[in-house]
C-alpha cells in the first residue's frame, strides 16, 4: 500500500518494486541517476521514430541494460508519408506503419503505437512477420533529423 512520503528508492530497496522505469531521460539524467542511486532503470520511454532516432541514447541504453521504449513510434504519422517508407511498404506488401514498426523491432525497441482505429490497431499487431534488409535499415537511418520534437 502506498504511504505518503515513501520514496521510490525506498520502494525499490524494500523490494516492493521490482523495477523502475523512467521517461524522457537523456544520457546526463541517466548518468546522474546511476551515480546517485546505483539503480539502473529497466526502461526509458522516449520519443523515437525514423526522423528522430536517438542513436547515442539508444547506445547508452544498450551499454547499461536499459530497454528503449519508443513513444510516438510513427512520428505522429509524419514518417508514414516519407517516399522511401512508402516504396518499402509497396515492395514488402505491408502498410507504411508496419514497415516503421518492423524497423523499431529490428533495432530492439519496444513499441506501443497509439490508434483508435480498429483496422490500424489490427495492422499494428499483425503482419510484422518479415524483416527489413540491411539496405532498407541503412536507408531508414538516413531519415534521422536528430532534433528534439522533430516529428514535423
CNS distance restraints for C-alpha pairs under 8 A (distance, minus, plus):
assign (resid   2 and name CA) (resid   6 and name CA) 7.35 0.50 0.50
assign (resid   6 and name CA) (resid  10 and name CA) 6.65 0.50 0.50
assign (resid   6 and name CA) (resid  11 and name CA) 7.19 0.50 0.50
assign (resid   7 and name CA) (resid  11 and name CA) 6.45 0.50 0.50
assign (resid   8 and name CA) (resid  12 and name CA) 6.20 0.50 0.50
assign (resid   9 and name CA) (resid  13 and name CA) 6.07 0.50 0.50
assign (resid   9 and name CA) (resid  37 and name CA) 7.72 0.50 0.50
assign (resid  10 and name CA) (resid  14 and name CA) 5.90 0.50 0.50
assign (resid  11 and name CA) (resid  15 and name CA) 6.19 0.50 0.50
assign (resid  11 and name CA) (resid  16 and name CA) 5.05 0.50 0.50
assign (resid  11 and name CA) (resid  17 and name CA) 5.56 0.50 0.50
assign (resid  12 and name CA) (resid  16 and name CA) 5.91 0.50 0.50
assign (resid  12 and name CA) (resid  17 and name CA) 4.87 0.50 0.50
assign (resid  12 and name CA) (resid  18 and name CA) 6.47 0.50 0.50
assign (resid  12 and name CA) (resid  19 and name CA) 7.21 0.50 0.50
assign (resid  12 and name CA) (resid  20 and name CA) 7.66 0.50 0.50
assign (resid  19 and name CA) (resid  41 and name CA) 6.80 0.50 0.50
assign (resid  19 and name CA) (resid  42 and name CA) 5.91 0.50 0.50
assign (resid  20 and name CA) (resid  40 and name CA) 7.70 0.50 0.50
assign (resid  20 and name CA) (resid  41 and name CA) 4.98 0.50 0.50
assign (resid  20 and name CA) (resid  42 and name CA) 5.81 0.50 0.50
assign (resid  20 and name CA) (resid  43 and name CA) 7.38 0.50 0.50
assign (resid  21 and name CA) (resid  41 and name CA) 5.14 0.50 0.50
assign (resid  21 and name CA) (resid  42 and name CA) 5.47 0.50 0.50
assign (resid  21 and name CA) (resid  43 and name CA) 4.81 0.50 0.50
assign (resid  21 and name CA) (resid  44 and name CA) 5.97 0.50 0.50
assign (resid  21 and name CA) (resid  45 and name CA) 7.89 0.50 0.50
assign (resid  22 and name CA) (resid  41 and name CA) 6.60 0.50 0.50
assign (resid  22 and name CA) (resid  43 and name CA) 6.25 0.50 0.50
assign (resid  22 and name CA) (resid  44 and name CA) 4.81 0.50 0.50
assign (resid  22 and name CA) (resid  45 and name CA) 6.38 0.50 0.50
assign (resid  23 and name CA) (resid  44 and name CA) 5.13 0.50 0.50
assign (resid  23 and name CA) (resid  45 and name CA) 4.46 0.50 0.50
assign (resid  23 and name CA) (resid  46 and name CA) 5.98 0.50 0.50
assign (resid  24 and name CA) (resid  44 and name CA) 6.77 0.50 0.50
assign (resid  24 and name CA) (resid  45 and name CA) 5.95 0.50 0.50
assign (resid  24 and name CA) (resid  46 and name CA) 4.81 0.50 0.50
assign (resid  24 and name CA) (resid  47 and name CA) 7.41 0.50 0.50
assign (resid  25 and name CA) (resid  29 and name CA) 5.50 0.50 0.50
assign (resid  25 and name CA) (resid  30 and name CA) 6.24 0.50 0.50
assign (resid  25 and name CA) (resid  44 and name CA) 6.66 0.50 0.50
assign (resid  25 and name CA) (resid  45 and name CA) 7.88 0.50 0.50
assign (resid  25 and name CA) (resid  46 and name CA) 7.37 0.50 0.50
assign (resid  26 and name CA) (resid  30 and name CA) 6.29 0.50 0.50
assign (resid  26 and name CA) (resid  57 and name CA) 6.72 0.50 0.50
assign (resid  27 and name CA) (resid  31 and name CA) 6.03 0.50 0.50
assign (resid  27 and name CA) (resid  57 and name CA) 6.13 0.50 0.50
assign (resid  27 and name CA) (resid  60 and name CA) 7.04 0.50 0.50
assign (resid  28 and name CA) (resid  32 and name CA) 6.19 0.50 0.50
assign (resid  29 and name CA) (resid  33 and name CA) 6.18 0.50 0.50
assign (resid  30 and name CA) (resid  34 and name CA) 6.09 0.50 0.50
assign (resid  31 and name CA) (resid  35 and name CA) 6.04 0.50 0.50
assign (resid  32 and name CA) (resid  36 and name CA) 5.97 0.50 0.50
assign (resid  33 and name CA) (resid  37 and name CA) 5.78 0.50 0.50
assign (resid  33 and name CA) (resid  38 and name CA) 7.03 0.50 0.50
assign (resid  33 and name CA) (resid  39 and name CA) 7.01 0.50 0.50
assign (resid  33 and name CA) (resid  40 and name CA) 7.78 0.50 0.50
assign (resid  34 and name CA) (resid  38 and name CA) 4.51 0.50 0.50
assign (resid  34 and name CA) (resid  39 and name CA) 5.67 0.50 0.50
assign (resid  34 and name CA) (resid  40 and name CA) 6.19 0.50 0.50
assign (resid  40 and name CA) (resid  64 and name CA) 7.53 0.50 0.50
assign (resid  40 and name CA) (resid  65 and name CA) 7.76 0.50 0.50
assign (resid  40 and name CA) (resid  66 and name CA) 7.20 0.50 0.50
assign (resid  41 and name CA) (resid  66 and name CA) 6.21 0.50 0.50
assign (resid  42 and name CA) (resid  65 and name CA) 7.41 0.50 0.50
assign (resid  42 and name CA) (resid  66 and name CA) 5.20 0.50 0.50
assign (resid  42 and name CA) (resid  67 and name CA) 6.04 0.50 0.50
assign (resid  43 and name CA) (resid  66 and name CA) 5.26 0.50 0.50
assign (resid  43 and name CA) (resid  67 and name CA) 4.47 0.50 0.50
assign (resid  43 and name CA) (resid  68 and name CA) 5.89 0.50 0.50
assign (resid  43 and name CA) (resid  69 and name CA) 6.71 0.50 0.50
assign (resid  44 and name CA) (resid  66 and name CA) 6.84 0.50 0.50
assign (resid  44 and name CA) (resid  67 and name CA) 6.35 0.50 0.50
assign (resid  44 and name CA) (resid  68 and name CA) 5.43 0.50 0.50
assign (resid  44 and name CA) (resid  69 and name CA) 6.05 0.50 0.50
assign (resid  45 and name CA) (resid  68 and name CA) 6.18 0.50 0.50
assign (resid  45 and name CA) (resid  69 and name CA) 4.51 0.50 0.50
assign (resid  45 and name CA) (resid  70 and name CA) 5.78 0.50 0.50
assign (resid  45 and name CA) (resid  71 and name CA) 6.36 0.50 0.50
assign (resid  46 and name CA) (resid  68 and name CA) 7.39 0.50 0.50
assign (resid  46 and name CA) (resid  69 and name CA) 6.30 0.50 0.50
assign (resid  46 and name CA) (resid  70 and name CA) 5.37 0.50 0.50
assign (resid  46 and name CA) (resid  71 and name CA) 5.64 0.50 0.50
assign (resid  47 and name CA) (resid  52 and name CA) 7.43 0.50 0.50
assign (resid  47 and name CA) (resid  70 and name CA) 5.59 0.50 0.50
assign (resid  47 and name CA) (resid  71 and name CA) 4.84 0.50 0.50
assign (resid  47 and name CA) (resid  72 and name CA) 5.84 0.50 0.50
assign (resid  47 and name CA) (resid  73 and name CA) 7.17 0.50 0.50
assign (resid  47 and name CA) (resid 149 and name CA) 7.73 0.50 0.50
assign (resid  48 and name CA) (resid  52 and name CA) 5.44 0.50 0.50
assign (resid  48 and name CA) (resid  53 and name CA) 5.33 0.50 0.50
assign (resid  48 and name CA) (resid  54 and name CA) 6.48 0.50 0.50
assign (resid  48 and name CA) (resid  70 and name CA) 5.00 0.50 0.50
assign (resid  48 and name CA) (resid  71 and name CA) 6.23 0.50 0.50
assign (resid  48 and name CA) (resid  72 and name CA) 6.50 0.50 0.50
assign (resid  48 and name CA) (resid  73 and name CA) 5.67 0.50 0.50
assign (resid  48 and name CA) (resid  75 and name CA) 7.44 0.50 0.50
assign (resid  49 and name CA) (resid  53 and name CA) 5.59 0.50 0.50
assign (resid  49 and name CA) (resid  70 and name CA) 7.29 0.50 0.50
assign (resid  49 and name CA) (resid  72 and name CA) 6.83 0.50 0.50
assign (resid  49 and name CA) (resid  73 and name CA) 4.81 0.50 0.50
assign (resid  49 and name CA) (resid  74 and name CA) 5.79 0.50 0.50
assign (resid  49 and name CA) (resid  75 and name CA) 5.36 0.50 0.50
assign (resid  49 and name CA) (resid  79 and name CA) 7.61 0.50 0.50
assign (resid  49 and name CA) (resid 100 and name CA) 7.90 0.50 0.50
assign (resid  49 and name CA) (resid 104 and name CA) 7.90 0.50 0.50
assign (resid  49 and name CA) (resid 151 and name CA) 7.96 0.50 0.50
assign (resid  50 and name CA) (resid  74 and name CA) 7.70 0.50 0.50
assign (resid  50 and name CA) (resid  75 and name CA) 7.30 0.50 0.50
assign (resid  50 and name CA) (resid  79 and name CA) 6.57 0.50 0.50
assign (resid  50 and name CA) (resid 100 and name CA) 7.44 0.50 0.50
assign (resid  50 and name CA) (resid 140 and name CA) 6.37 0.50 0.50
assign (resid  50 and name CA) (resid 141 and name CA) 6.99 0.50 0.50
assign (resid  50 and name CA) (resid 143 and name CA) 5.82 0.50 0.50
assign (resid  50 and name CA) (resid 144 and name CA) 5.79 0.50 0.50
assign (resid  51 and name CA) (resid  75 and name CA) 7.21 0.50 0.50
assign (resid  51 and name CA) (resid  79 and name CA) 6.91 0.50 0.50
assign (resid  51 and name CA) (resid 143 and name CA) 5.25 0.50 0.50
assign (resid  51 and name CA) (resid 144 and name CA) 4.22 0.50 0.50
assign (resid  51 and name CA) (resid 145 and name CA) 5.19 0.50 0.50
assign (resid  51 and name CA) (resid 146 and name CA) 7.16 0.50 0.50
assign (resid  51 and name CA) (resid 150 and name CA) 6.47 0.50 0.50
assign (resid  51 and name CA) (resid 151 and name CA) 6.51 0.50 0.50
assign (resid  52 and name CA) (resid 144 and name CA) 5.22 0.50 0.50
assign (resid  52 and name CA) (resid 145 and name CA) 5.69 0.50 0.50
assign (resid  52 and name CA) (resid 146 and name CA) 5.24 0.50 0.50
assign (resid  52 and name CA) (resid 147 and name CA) 6.47 0.50 0.50
assign (resid  52 and name CA) (resid 148 and name CA) 7.31 0.50 0.50
assign (resid  52 and name CA) (resid 149 and name CA) 7.72 0.50 0.50
assign (resid  52 and name CA) (resid 150 and name CA) 6.07 0.50 0.50
assign (resid  52 and name CA) (resid 151 and name CA) 7.22 0.50 0.50
assign (resid  53 and name CA) (resid 141 and name CA) 7.74 0.50 0.50
assign (resid  53 and name CA) (resid 144 and name CA) 5.75 0.50 0.50
assign (resid  53 and name CA) (resid 145 and name CA) 7.88 0.50 0.50
assign (resid  53 and name CA) (resid 146 and name CA) 6.76 0.50 0.50
assign (resid  54 and name CA) (resid  58 and name CA) 6.09 0.50 0.50
assign (resid  54 and name CA) (resid 146 and name CA) 6.90 0.50 0.50
assign (resid  55 and name CA) (resid  59 and name CA) 6.18 0.50 0.50
assign (resid  56 and name CA) (resid  60 and name CA) 6.21 0.50 0.50
assign (resid  57 and name CA) (resid  61 and name CA) 6.19 0.50 0.50
assign (resid  58 and name CA) (resid  62 and name CA) 6.19 0.50 0.50
assign (resid  58 and name CA) (resid  68 and name CA) 6.63 0.50 0.50
assign (resid  59 and name CA) (resid  63 and name CA) 6.17 0.50 0.50
assign (resid  60 and name CA) (resid  64 and name CA) 6.20 0.50 0.50
assign (resid  61 and name CA) (resid  65 and name CA) 5.89 0.50 0.50
assign (resid  61 and name CA) (resid  66 and name CA) 4.54 0.50 0.50
assign (resid  61 and name CA) (resid  67 and name CA) 6.41 0.50 0.50
assign (resid  61 and name CA) (resid  68 and name CA) 6.72 0.50 0.50
assign (resid  62 and name CA) (resid  66 and name CA) 6.10 0.50 0.50
assign (resid  62 and name CA) (resid  67 and name CA) 7.35 0.50 0.50
assign (resid  67 and name CA) (resid 109 and name CA) 7.15 0.50 0.50
assign (resid  67 and name CA) (resid 110 and name CA) 7.39 0.50 0.50
assign (resid  68 and name CA) (resid 108 and name CA) 7.64 0.50 0.50
assign (resid  68 and name CA) (resid 109 and name CA) 5.22 0.50 0.50
assign (resid  68 and name CA) (resid 110 and name CA) 6.13 0.50 0.50
assign (resid  69 and name CA) (resid 109 and name CA) 5.59 0.50 0.50
assign (resid  69 and name CA) (resid 110 and name CA) 4.44 0.50 0.50
assign (resid  69 and name CA) (resid 111 and name CA) 5.87 0.50 0.50
assign (resid  70 and name CA) (resid 109 and name CA) 6.57 0.50 0.50
assign (resid  70 and name CA) (resid 110 and name CA) 6.15 0.50 0.50
assign (resid  70 and name CA) (resid 111 and name CA) 5.30 0.50 0.50
assign (resid  70 and name CA) (resid 112 and name CA) 7.25 0.50 0.50
assign (resid  71 and name CA) (resid 111 and name CA) 7.08 0.50 0.50
assign (resid  71 and name CA) (resid 112 and name CA) 7.08 0.50 0.50
assign (resid  71 and name CA) (resid 113 and name CA) 7.45 0.50 0.50
assign (resid  72 and name CA) (resid  76 and name CA) 5.80 0.50 0.50
assign (resid  72 and name CA) (resid 113 and name CA) 6.78 0.50 0.50
assign (resid  72 and name CA) (resid 114 and name CA) 7.70 0.50 0.50
assign (resid  73 and name CA) (resid 100 and name CA) 7.74 0.50 0.50
assign (resid  73 and name CA) (resid 101 and name CA) 7.32 0.50 0.50
assign (resid  73 and name CA) (resid 104 and name CA) 7.77 0.50 0.50
assign (resid  73 and name CA) (resid 111 and name CA) 6.40 0.50 0.50
assign (resid  73 and name CA) (resid 112 and name CA) 7.41 0.50 0.50
assign (resid  73 and name CA) (resid 113 and name CA) 6.15 0.50 0.50
assign (resid  74 and name CA) (resid  78 and name CA) 7.10 0.50 0.50
assign (resid  74 and name CA) (resid  79 and name CA) 6.05 0.50 0.50
assign (resid  74 and name CA) (resid  80 and name CA) 7.00 0.50 0.50
assign (resid  74 and name CA) (resid  97 and name CA) 6.76 0.50 0.50
assign (resid  74 and name CA) (resid 100 and name CA) 6.67 0.50 0.50
assign (resid  74 and name CA) (resid 101 and name CA) 7.61 0.50 0.50
assign (resid  74 and name CA) (resid 113 and name CA) 7.15 0.50 0.50
assign (resid  75 and name CA) (resid  79 and name CA) 5.56 0.50 0.50
assign (resid  75 and name CA) (resid 151 and name CA) 4.99 0.50 0.50
assign (resid  76 and name CA) (resid 151 and name CA) 6.52 0.50 0.50
assign (resid  77 and name CA) (resid  81 and name CA) 7.61 0.50 0.50
assign (resid  78 and name CA) (resid  82 and name CA) 7.58 0.50 0.50
assign (resid  78 and name CA) (resid 151 and name CA) 6.25 0.50 0.50
assign (resid  78 and name CA) (resid 152 and name CA) 6.60 0.50 0.50
assign (resid  79 and name CA) (resid  85 and name CA) 7.68 0.50 0.50
assign (resid  79 and name CA) (resid 151 and name CA) 7.69 0.50 0.50
assign (resid  80 and name CA) (resid  85 and name CA) 6.64 0.50 0.50
assign (resid  80 and name CA) (resid  86 and name CA) 7.09 0.50 0.50
assign (resid  80 and name CA) (resid  96 and name CA) 5.46 0.50 0.50
assign (resid  80 and name CA) (resid  97 and name CA) 6.34 0.50 0.50
assign (resid  80 and name CA) (resid 100 and name CA) 7.84 0.50 0.50
assign (resid  81 and name CA) (resid  85 and name CA) 7.20 0.50 0.50
assign (resid  81 and name CA) (resid  86 and name CA) 6.54 0.50 0.50
assign (resid  81 and name CA) (resid  96 and name CA) 7.88 0.50 0.50
assign (resid  82 and name CA) (resid  86 and name CA) 6.21 0.50 0.50
assign (resid  83 and name CA) (resid  87 and name CA) 6.04 0.50 0.50
assign (resid  84 and name CA) (resid  88 and name CA) 6.24 0.50 0.50
assign (resid  84 and name CA) (resid 139 and name CA) 7.65 0.50 0.50
assign (resid  84 and name CA) (resid 140 and name CA) 7.79 0.50 0.50
assign (resid  85 and name CA) (resid  89 and name CA) 6.10 0.50 0.50
assign (resid  85 and name CA) (resid  96 and name CA) 6.03 0.50 0.50
assign (resid  85 and name CA) (resid  99 and name CA) 7.00 0.50 0.50
assign (resid  85 and name CA) (resid 100 and name CA) 7.63 0.50 0.50
assign (resid  85 and name CA) (resid 140 and name CA) 7.76 0.50 0.50
assign (resid  86 and name CA) (resid  90 and name CA) 6.33 0.50 0.50
assign (resid  86 and name CA) (resid  96 and name CA) 5.85 0.50 0.50
assign (resid  87 and name CA) (resid  91 and name CA) 6.20 0.50 0.50
assign (resid  88 and name CA) (resid  92 and name CA) 6.06 0.50 0.50
assign (resid  88 and name CA) (resid  96 and name CA) 7.68 0.50 0.50
assign (resid  88 and name CA) (resid  99 and name CA) 7.15 0.50 0.50
assign (resid  88 and name CA) (resid 136 and name CA) 7.69 0.50 0.50
assign (resid  89 and name CA) (resid  93 and name CA) 5.67 0.50 0.50
assign (resid  89 and name CA) (resid  94 and name CA) 4.85 0.50 0.50
assign (resid  89 and name CA) (resid  95 and name CA) 5.42 0.50 0.50
assign (resid  89 and name CA) (resid  96 and name CA) 5.19 0.50 0.50
assign (resid  89 and name CA) (resid  98 and name CA) 7.80 0.50 0.50
assign (resid  89 and name CA) (resid  99 and name CA) 6.11 0.50 0.50
assign (resid  90 and name CA) (resid  94 and name CA) 6.56 0.50 0.50
assign (resid  90 and name CA) (resid  95 and name CA) 7.77 0.50 0.50
assign (resid  94 and name CA) (resid  98 and name CA) 6.06 0.50 0.50
assign (resid  94 and name CA) (resid  99 and name CA) 6.73 0.50 0.50
assign (resid  94 and name CA) (resid 127 and name CA) 7.32 0.50 0.50
assign (resid  95 and name CA) (resid  99 and name CA) 6.49 0.50 0.50
assign (resid  95 and name CA) (resid 123 and name CA) 7.89 0.50 0.50
assign (resid  96 and name CA) (resid 100 and name CA) 6.38 0.50 0.50
assign (resid  97 and name CA) (resid 101 and name CA) 6.05 0.50 0.50
assign (resid  97 and name CA) (resid 124 and name CA) 7.16 0.50 0.50
assign (resid  98 and name CA) (resid 102 and name CA) 5.94 0.50 0.50
assign (resid  98 and name CA) (resid 123 and name CA) 7.15 0.50 0.50
assign (resid  98 and name CA) (resid 124 and name CA) 6.32 0.50 0.50
assign (resid  98 and name CA) (resid 127 and name CA) 7.09 0.50 0.50
assign (resid  98 and name CA) (resid 128 and name CA) 6.39 0.50 0.50
assign (resid  99 and name CA) (resid 103 and name CA) 6.22 0.50 0.50
assign (resid  99 and name CA) (resid 132 and name CA) 7.89 0.50 0.50
assign (resid 100 and name CA) (resid 104 and name CA) 6.39 0.50 0.50
assign (resid 101 and name CA) (resid 105 and name CA) 6.30 0.50 0.50
assign (resid 101 and name CA) (resid 111 and name CA) 7.19 0.50 0.50
assign (resid 101 and name CA) (resid 124 and name CA) 7.60 0.50 0.50
assign (resid 101 and name CA) (resid 128 and name CA) 7.72 0.50 0.50
assign (resid 102 and name CA) (resid 106 and name CA) 6.14 0.50 0.50
assign (resid 102 and name CA) (resid 128 and name CA) 6.10 0.50 0.50
assign (resid 102 and name CA) (resid 130 and name CA) 7.66 0.50 0.50
assign (resid 102 and name CA) (resid 131 and name CA) 6.97 0.50 0.50
assign (resid 102 and name CA) (resid 132 and name CA) 7.27 0.50 0.50
assign (resid 103 and name CA) (resid 107 and name CA) 6.30 0.50 0.50
assign (resid 103 and name CA) (resid 132 and name CA) 7.03 0.50 0.50
assign (resid 103 and name CA) (resid 137 and name CA) 6.98 0.50 0.50
assign (resid 104 and name CA) (resid 108 and name CA) 6.34 0.50 0.50
assign (resid 104 and name CA) (resid 109 and name CA) 5.24 0.50 0.50
assign (resid 104 and name CA) (resid 110 and name CA) 7.29 0.50 0.50
assign (resid 104 and name CA) (resid 111 and name CA) 6.97 0.50 0.50
assign (resid 105 and name CA) (resid 109 and name CA) 5.47 0.50 0.50
assign (resid 105 and name CA) (resid 110 and name CA) 6.87 0.50 0.50
assign (resid 105 and name CA) (resid 111 and name CA) 7.57 0.50 0.50
assign (resid 106 and name CA) (resid 131 and name CA) 7.68 0.50 0.50
assign (resid 106 and name CA) (resid 132 and name CA) 7.96 0.50 0.50
assign (resid 113 and name CA) (resid 124 and name CA) 7.29 0.50 0.50
assign (resid 114 and name CA) (resid 121 and name CA) 7.93 0.50 0.50
assign (resid 115 and name CA) (resid 120 and name CA) 6.66 0.50 0.50
assign (resid 115 and name CA) (resid 121 and name CA) 6.04 0.50 0.50
assign (resid 116 and name CA) (resid 120 and name CA) 7.86 0.50 0.50
assign (resid 116 and name CA) (resid 121 and name CA) 7.25 0.50 0.50
assign (resid 117 and name CA) (resid 121 and name CA) 6.18 0.50 0.50
assign (resid 118 and name CA) (resid 122 and name CA) 6.18 0.50 0.50
assign (resid 119 and name CA) (resid 123 and name CA) 6.25 0.50 0.50
assign (resid 120 and name CA) (resid 124 and name CA) 5.98 0.50 0.50
assign (resid 121 and name CA) (resid 125 and name CA) 6.56 0.50 0.50
assign (resid 122 and name CA) (resid 126 and name CA) 6.21 0.50 0.50
assign (resid 123 and name CA) (resid 127 and name CA) 6.58 0.50 0.50
assign (resid 124 and name CA) (resid 128 and name CA) 7.99 0.50 0.50
assign (resid 132 and name CA) (resid 136 and name CA) 5.85 0.50 0.50
assign (resid 132 and name CA) (resid 137 and name CA) 6.43 0.50 0.50
assign (resid 133 and name CA) (resid 137 and name CA) 6.25 0.50 0.50
assign (resid 134 and name CA) (resid 138 and name CA) 6.11 0.50 0.50
assign (resid 135 and name CA) (resid 139 and name CA) 6.16 0.50 0.50
assign (resid 136 and name CA) (resid 140 and name CA) 6.16 0.50 0.50
assign (resid 137 and name CA) (resid 141 and name CA) 6.15 0.50 0.50
assign (resid 138 and name CA) (resid 142 and name CA) 6.55 0.50 0.50
assign (resid 139 and name CA) (resid 143 and name CA) 7.19 0.50 0.50
assign (resid 140 and name CA) (resid 144 and name CA) 7.70 0.50 0.50
assign (resid 145 and name CA) (resid 150 and name CA) 6.71 0.50 0.50
assign (resid 146 and name CA) (resid 150 and name CA) 7.31 0.50 0.50
